Amino acid sequence: MPQICSQAGLRPCHRLVLGAANQGKDLPVTARPVRRGAAAAARLAGPMLVVLVAGGLAAACAYRGDIDNPATIKATWLSYLNGDDMRAACVEGAPLQYRLIYNADYDQQLRSYEVTGAQSNDGSAGGARLTVRVLGESGVVVNEMTFEDPLAFTRWQRSEAPLGASVVERLNAALEASGAFEPAPTGLQLFSKETYWISNLCRDGVFYFNAWRYPSDRFEAISFDALLFALDETGVPVREPVAVRVGTSAKLNAPRRQESDDTRGNYFNVKVGDNGLTDRLMF
């Protein structure tokens, strides 16, 4: 595994440190066999795509940028989810930076909304820039493959737009109303096939982490989603929340024999701790 991360320009990946929330503990990483469709993609796109399709490598490396790189998405996803890069940069005087992630079954749709604040000429708070990314269903998508870019089907659909100061104020109000700046629900388990939101927010040099799982009263009380979806210009329809049957998480995480027709995809659990994800990860 360390060699794979080196090829991708990432740090050695035998361990992952999930920010301040895990109190400096290293996390062992366990790889598991890739799904049949993903294995076919790896054969078609070359050795580098192994990083993309190996579900067990999702927690392998610490995220340091370049989420648009297909090799980075799966290799550093949990670190990206936890906002490790943002935590390090969230200090006094740092600009506003928000990352809100909508997980509508990890293998079906991921949506990322990143807001980077700007300052006006007089130094006062101004508008911001919104970057939206959407990643669809995992596996080989033949009609999206081209000779010029054989990994096109693995890349995010992306849109960018400037946000005026009034829109940033509306977003802040919606985040406040949704409880985004309040303590996170410690102990909440998030299963990759579920629908949930995770927020990483740096405001006034203070980092805030939060999470909302569907179905729940907290999820229904979210008000920032409507604004973000309205500002989304990717053209990709939002996948509606789907409830996962009780016990599905435990069943899929149980040791099993890998069959040739196993297409259950990538799956993992993360657990919310004090202002971030804890070191309890299961693949």
C-alpha positions in Angstrom: 0.0 0.0 0.0 2.7 2.6 0.7 3.9 2.2 -2.9 0.5 2.9 -4.3 0.3 6.2 -2.3 3.8 7.1 -3.5 2.7 6.7 -7.1 -0.3 9.0 -6.5 1.9 11.7 -4.9 0.5 11.0 -1.5 2.1 10.3 1.9 2.7 6.6 2.9 -0.7 5.1 3.5 -0.3 2.3 6.1 -1.9 4.7 8.7 -4.5 7.5 8.8 -4.7 10.2 11.4 -8.2 11.7 11.4 -7.5 15.2 12.7 -7.9 16.3 16.3 -10.8 14.1 16.9 -8.8 10.9 17.2 -6.4 12.5 19.7 -3.3 11.5 17.8 -4.0 7.8 17.5 -2.9 5.9 14.4 -5.5 3.8 12.6 -4.8 0.4 11.1 -6.1 0.0 7.6 -7.6 -3.2 6.3 -8.0 -3.7 2.6 -10.7 -5.9 1.1 -11.3 -7.4 -2.3 -12.6 -5.0 -5.0 -15.9 -5.4 -6.6 -16.1 -7.1 -10.0 -17.0 -4.0 -11.9 -14.2 -2.0 -10.3 -11.7 -4.7 -11.1 -12.7 -4.5 -14.7 -12.2 -0.7 -14.6 -8.7 -1.2 -13.1 -7.8 -3.5 -16.0 -9.1 -1.0 -18.5 -7.6 2.2 -17.0 -4.3 0.9 -15.8 -2.5 0.3 -12.5 -3.2 3.8 -11.1 -6.9 3.2 -11.0 -6.3 0.5 -8.4 -6.1 3.3 -5.9 -9.5 4.5 -7.0 -11.4 1.2 -6.9 -9.9 -0.5 -3.8 -12.5 0.1 -1.2 -10.2 -0.7 1.7 -7.8 2.1 0.6 -10.5 4.8 1.3 -9.0 5.4 4.7 -5.4 4.9 3.6 -3.9 8.4 3.1 -4.3 11.8 4.7 -5.9 14.3 2.3 -3.7 17.3 1.3 -5.6 18.6 -1.7 -6.4 17.7 -5.3 -9.7 15.9 -4.7 -10.4 16.2 -8.4 -7.7 13.6 -9.1 -9.3 10.2 -9.4 -6.4 8.6 -7.5 -7.0 10.9 -4.6 -10.8 10.5 -4.2 -10.9 7.0 -2.8 -7.4 6.9 -1.3 -8.1 9.9 1.0 -11.8 10.1 1.2 -12.2 9.7 5.0 -9.6 12.3 5.6 -11.4 14.6 3.2 -14.7 13.8 5.0 -13.1 14.7 8.3 -11.7 18.0 7.0 -8.1 17.2 8.1 -6.7 19.7 5.7 -9.1 22.4 6.9 -8.3 21.8 10.5 -4.6 22.5 10.0 -5.4 25.8 8.1 -8.2 27.0 10.4 -6.2 29.5 12.6 -6.8 33.1 13.6 -7.1 35.3 10.6 -7.9 32.5 8.2 -10.6 33.1 5.6 -14.0 31.5 5.8 -14.0 28.0 4.5 -16.9 25.6 4.4 -17.1 22.0 3.1 -20.5 20.3 3.2 -20.7 16.7 1.9 -23.9 14.9 0.9 -23.5 11.1 1.0 -26.5 9.5 -0.8 -25.0 5.9 -0.7 -21.3 6.1 -1.3 -21.6 3.9 -4.4 -24.4 5.9 -5.9 -23.9 9.6 -5.3 -21.5 11.9 -3.5 -21.9 15.7 -3.6 -19.3 18.2 -2.2 -20.0 21.9 -1.7 -16.9 24.0 -0.8 -17.2 27.7 0.0 -14.1 29.8 0.2 -14.5 33.3 1.6 -13.2 36.5 0.1 -12.5 40.0 1.5 -13.5 43.3 0.0 -10.9 46.0 -0.8 -11.4 47.6 2.6 -10.6 44.4 4.4 -14.2 43.7 5.5 -16.0 40.4 4.9 -17.2 40.1 1.4 -18.5 37.3 -0.8 -17.2 33.9 -1.5 -16.7 31.3 -4.2 -18.7 28.1 -4.4 -17.2 24.9 -5.9 -19.7 22.1 -6.4 -18.6 18.5 -7.2 -20.8 15.5 -7.9 -19.6 11.9 -8.3 -22.1 9.3 -9.5 -22.4 5.5 -9.4 -19.2 3.5 -9.0 -18.1 1.0 -11.7 -17.2 1.2 -15.4 -19.3 3.7 -17.3 -18.4 2.8 -20.9 -20.3 5.6 -22.6 -18.2 8.2 -20.6 -14.8 6.7 -21.5 -12.7 8.4 -24.2 -9.3 7.9 -25.6 -8.3 11.4 -24.6 -9.4 10.8 -21.0 -10.0 7.1 -20.1 -10.7 8.1 -16.5 -13.4 10.6 -17.4 -16.1 8.4 -15.9 -14.3 8.5 -12.5 -14.1 12.2 -12.3 -16.4 14.7 -10.5 -19.0 16.7 -12.4 -18.1 20.2 -11.3 -19.4 23.8 -11.3 -18.2 27.0 -9.8 -19.9 30.3 -9.1 -19.2 33.5 -7.1 -21.4 34.2 -4.1 -22.3 37.7 -3.1 -22.1 38.8 0.6 -25.9 38.5 1.0 -25.8 34.9 -0.2 -23.1 34.0 2.3 -25.2 35.6 5.0 -28.1 33.5 4.0 -25.9 30.4 4.0 -24.6 31.3 7.5 -28.2 31.7 8.8 -29.2 28.4 7.3 -26.2 26.7 8.9 -27.0 28.3 12.2 -30.6 27.1 12.0 -29.5 23.6 11.2 -27.3 23.4 14.3 -24.0 23.3 12.2 -22.1 25.4 14.8 -23.4 23.4 17.8 -21.7 20.3 19.2 -21.7 17.3 16.9 -23.9 14.3 17.9 -21.2 12.2 19.6 -21.6 8.5 19.0 -23.6 8.8 15.8 -22.7 5.9 13.4 -22.7 6.7 9.7 -22.9 3.8 7.3 -21.6 4.4 3.7 -24.8 3.1 2.1 -26.9 5.5 4.2 -27.8 9.1 3.3 -26.2 11.7 5.5 -24.6 15.2 5.5 -21.3 16.1 7.0 -20.1 19.6 7.5 -16.6 21.0 8.0 -16.7 24.7 8.8 -13.9 27.2 9.5 -15.3 30.5 10.6 -13.3 33.2 12.5 -10.4 30.8 13.0 -12.6 28.2 14.7 -13.3 24.8 13.3 -16.7 23.2 13.6 -17.7 19.6 12.6 -21.2 18.2 12.4 -23.2 15.4 10.9 -26.9 14.6 10.1 -28.1 11.1 9.3 -31.3 10.2 7.5 -33.9 9.4 8.7 -33.9 11.6 11.9 -35.5 14.8 13.2 -32.1 16.6 12.9 -31.9 15.6 9.2 -35.5 16.9 8.6 -34.6 20.2 10.3 -31.7 20.9 7.8 -32.3 24.2 6.0 -28.9 24.7 4.2 -29.5 21.9 1.7 -32.2 23.8 -0.3 -29.9 26.8 -0.8 -26.9 24.6 -1.8 -29.0 22.6 -4.3 -30.3 25.8 -5.7 -26.8 27.1 -6.3 -25.6 23.8 -7.8 -25.1 24.2 -11.6 -23.7 20.7 -12.3 -26.9 19.6 -13.8 -26.8 16.3 -12.0 -30.1 15.5 -10.2 -29.9 15.1 -6.4 -30.4 11.5 -5.3 -33.2 11.4 -2.8 -32.6 10.1 0.7 -33.1 6.3 1.1 -33.5 4.6 4.4 -31.3 1.6 4.9 -32.8 -1.4 6.7 -31.7 -1.9 10.3 -28.9 -4.5 10.5 -27.6 -3.9 7.0 -24.4 -2.3 8.3 -23.5 -5.2 10.5 -24.3 -7.7 7.8 -22.2 -6.1 5.2 -19.3 -5.6 7.5 -19.3 -9.3 8.7 -16.4 -11.4 7.3 -17.5 -13.3 4.3 -16.3 -15.3 1.3 -15.9 -13.1 -1.8 -17.9 -14.5 -4.6 -17.3 -13.7 -8.3 -20.7 -12.1 -8.7 -20.5 -10.0 -5.5 -21.5 -6.5 -6.5 -22.4 -5.1 -3.1 -19.8 -2.4 -3.6 -17.6 -0.4 -1.2 -18.9 0.0 2.4 -17.6 1.3 5.7 -18.8 2.9 8.9 -17.5 6.0 10.6 -18.4 7.3 14.0 -18.9 10.8 15.2 -16.7 11.9 18.1 -15.9 15.3 19.7 -15.8 17.7 16.8 -14.8 15.1 14.2 -14.7 11.4 13.3 -13.2 9.0 15.8 -10.7 6.3 15.2 -13.4 3.6 14.9 -13.5 2.6 11.3 -14.8 -0.7 9.9 -14.4 -2.1 6.4 
